[in-house]
Amino acid sequence: MNAVDHAGYEQHELLGRRVRDIASRGEGELMAVTHEVHSDGRVVRVAHIRPASGVEWSTAVGNVQAVG
């Protein structure tokens, strides 16, 4: 797991790069990776992706791969 800053954002190696969400097959720029703490204490890593349309979506970090 990569370092997390004080605001809970992960310094992921694909930030700012074009990525594909293998779950939805959507592509866009990886804008952020956050950590969500669930009520049972689990920490889930969430990727936030912005396509050309500008409407971001989120997916599990494990679903993200670099494009090209």
C-alpha positions as a LaTeX table, in Angstrom:
\begin{tabular}{lrrr}
\hline
Residue & $x$ (\AA) & $y$ (\AA) & $z$ (\AA) \\
\hline
Met1 & 0.00 & 0.00 & 0.00 \\
Asn2 & 1.24 & 3.48 & $-0.84$ \\
Ala3 & 1.67 & 6.36 & 1.61 \\
Val4 & $-1.45$ & 8.23 & 2.72 \\
Asp5 & $-1.41$ & 11.98 & 3.38 \\
His6 & $-3.10$ & 13.76 & 6.31 \\
Ala7 & $-6.38$ & 14.10 & 4.37 \\
Gly8 & $-6.62$ & 10.37 & 3.68 \\
Tyr9 & $-5.49$ & 10.48 & 0.05 \\
Glu10 & $-3.11$ & 7.82 & $-1.17$ \\
Gln11 & $-0.09$ & 8.85 & $-3.23$ \\
His12 & $-0.80$ & 6.27 & $-5.94$ \\
Glu13 & 1.62 & 5.75 & $-8.84$ \\
Leu14 & $-1.16$ & 6.10 & $-11.46$ \\
Leu15 & $-2.52$ & 9.46 & $-10.26$ \\
Gly16 & $-3.05$ & 11.81 & $-13.18$ \\
Arg17 & $-2.70$ & 9.00 & $-15.73$ \\
Arg18 & $-5.26$ & 7.43 & $-18.03$ \\
Val19 & $-6.64$ & 4.23 & $-16.52$ \\
Arg20 & $-9.27$ & 1.58 & $-17.20$ \\
Asp21 & $-11.77$ & 0.26 & $-14.68$ \\
Ile22 & $-11.90$ & $-3.44$ & $-15.53$ \\
Ala23 & $-15.26$ & $-3.81$ & $-13.75$ \\
Ser24 & $-17.10$ & $-1.23$ & $-15.88$ \\
Arg25 & $-14.67$ & $-1.12$ & $-18.83$ \\
Gly26 & $-14.71$ & 2.66 & $-18.48$ \\
Glu27 & $-11.62$ & 4.78 & $-19.04$ \\
Gly28 & $-10.55$ & 8.11 & $-17.64$ \\
Glu29 & $-7.96$ & 9.90 & $-15.51$ \\
Leu30 & $-7.25$ & 8.61 & $-12.01$ \\
Met31 & $-8.00$ & 11.64 & $-9.86$ \\
Ala32 & $-7.61$ & 10.23 & $-6.34$ \\
Val33 & $-7.31$ & 7.13 & $-4.23$ \\
Thr34 & $-9.01$ & 7.37 & $-0.85$ \\
His35 & $-9.34$ & 5.03 & 2.10 \\
Glu36 & $-12.82$ & 4.40 & 3.49 \\
Val37 & $-13.11$ & 2.95 & 6.98 \\
His38 & $-16.20$ & 0.79 & 7.38 \\
Ser39 & $-18.09$ & 0.24 & 10.63 \\
Asp40 & $-16.44$ & $-3.15$ & 11.12 \\
Gly41 & $-12.97$ & $-1.56$ & 10.96 \\
Arg42 & $-12.10$ & $-2.69$ & 7.41 \\
Val43 & $-10.25$ & $-0.14$ & 5.30 \\
Val44 & $-11.29$ & $-0.15$ & 1.65 \\
Arg45 & $-9.12$ & 1.53 & $-1.00$ \\
Val46 & $-11.28$ & 3.43 & $-3.50$ \\
Ala47 & $-10.15$ & 4.83 & $-6.87$ \\
His48 & $-11.86$ & 7.94 & $-8.27$ \\
Ile49 & $-11.83$ & 8.14 & $-12.07$ \\
Arg50 & $-12.86$ & 11.07 & $-14.28$ \\
Pro51 & $-13.68$ & 10.41 & $-17.95$ \\
Ala52 & $-13.81$ & 13.07 & $-20.69$ \\
Ser53 & $-17.48$ & 13.75 & $-19.79$ \\
Gly54 & $-16.32$ & 15.01 & $-16.39$ \\
Val55 & $-18.69$ & 12.77 & $-14.39$ \\
Glu56 & $-16.47$ & 10.84 & $-11.99$ \\
Trp57 & $-17.11$ & 7.37 & $-10.68$ \\
Ser58 & $-15.41$ & 5.23 & $-8.09$ \\
Thr59 & $-14.26$ & 1.62 & $-8.07$ \\
Ala60 & $-12.04$ & $-0.64$ & $-6.03$ \\
Val61 & $-8.34$ & 0.09 & $-6.57$ \\
Gly62 & $-7.85$ & $-3.52$ & $-7.60$ \\
Asn63 & $-10.01$ & $-2.86$ & $-10.67$ \\
Val64 & $-7.73$ & $-0.13$ & $-12.03$ \\
Gln65 & $-5.08$ & $-0.67$ & $-14.68$ \\
Ala66 & $-2.98$ & 1.75 & $-16.74$ \\
Val67 & $-4.02$ & 2.37 & $-20.34$ \\
Gly68 & $-1.28$ & 2.31 & $-22.97$ \\
\hline
\end{tabular}
